[in-house]
């Protein structure tokens, strides 16, 4: 039997999706949505772009207003209303009206929790300073904006190099501020592997953004009108504005108080229908613990796509549709000025953590046919099972067409496809858009060649472990390219001269030979020559000199 009354906590991604879907499925249901803040259904993901002036009108951030939603969906929307408690026995919530200060009870047949995640604000000395901000909602955005205007800010420190930190860094630059990013890890954008993030490290230099890696904030101190950011290394940065973007944590206070089960990752535990340990209470979005699509383990992956889909699934299930949420694969993308980085599935770090065997390749491809003007290069890193080639993850950094390729790969991962399948994908091609063999096809070819033993590879981080006395490192680029920088200890025989110079490297027939060129393509041809001429231990450097050199900067 369909419930008569559904109460929703949280009125943005998951909550608003659930409300709209419930109404579309049941015209007579009483639906009440409580939102602690002033706004519902706002564009969280657009907030940094308002600060940067890319989105100019405040109203544009409000995807839907309470009045608009009420009119279209006949939903009782109560903003400035914080749900303080859940009485699971009586099936009612206690709500505080944040305007009048009064509190009251509201009963429910089914309850959906979509309270999101709160930005981390660790107890660092001085963190309460009025110019130290986090960014979660519209109010935070306007507060930052107002501070920039009133304080005549000239510089900013962004703490945390995740996607919100990077988007804020870019947008603060658009506002004319000098930006420094401070990141505790040795790389920004944790979902990328190091050598892929290193491309962004180099890129940031070209945008005059300072990057401080492997350092965290020890304390903030007021210094006149400025704030002194003291780092663990002892380094001090003077700034007008600090944005803390060091991650988020699920909002589980309400769920905990109600005695709902909390998972090992500290997200609300839900079943496949998104029901919590109390079957009358559903939970969706950033607040819940999901299953990682690749490794099958519990995880927290706070993204808008999953939150919106989960809201719909919970609503479906409440209305009697046997819908299930399967897992999250973490497909995400970030724009940093004109470069784009995107990921889907697991990276090397995660696969290692879960002891999942993998192989990976790096492929540098033009975004479209090079003879048509405007092509730019992208690097695709593909991770896959060494046994059957099933895709495990992908990362792409480039300037054009990154979004399209990551979405093809995300779809392929969902469909449990292999690298062999990628070769067969028939993707749209005309010179302004792609090549007859799309970069995704190319990645499939390279990975398949590797698995079939035609192109044995070595990763950039294994080069330093080679027994240099007994290894030939052969640079197959042109003499000119070689003279401009090469792997130390390598010798240069351009690929086109290799066949007539085989006698010079004869002694390495049974020894390790590592081949490289700029991207791995010419050295693949060289690999094929040497393997067919009886060299037994040949390996091609994945991603070539480009990947090796950026990772070793
Ligand atoms: P939210 O959308 O955060 O909504 C939760 C709401 O619940 C809040 O408004 C909160 O006030 C309310 N609430 C909490 N507790 C209570 C209570 N007790 N009573 C009443 N109301 C309550 N994701 C992407 O995939 N791509 C992006 O580009 C992207 N960019 C982002 C940029 C920024 C600046 C931010 C902050 C997030 C971004 N995200 C992005 C993440 C994305 O916004 C979230 O994953 C998504 O909004 C989560 O949806 P949710 O419904 O779980 O929580």
Boltz pocket constraint, residues with backbone or C-beta under 6 A from the ligand:
constraints:
  - pocket:
      binder: B
      contacts: [[A, 9], [A, 10], [A, 11], [A, 12], [A, 13], [A, 14], [A, 15], [A, 34], [A, 35], [A, 36], [A, 37], [A, 39], [A, 44], [A, 45], [A, 46], [A, 47], [A, 48], [A, 81], [A, 82], [A, 83], [A, 84], [A, 114], [A, 115], [A, 116], [A, 117], [A, 135], [A, 136], [A, 137], [A, 164], [A, 251], [A, 254], [A, 284], [A, 285], [A, 286], [A, 287], [A, 302], [A, 303], [A, 304], [A, 305], [A, 307], [A, 308], [A, 331], [A, 332], [A, 333]]
      max_distance: 6.0
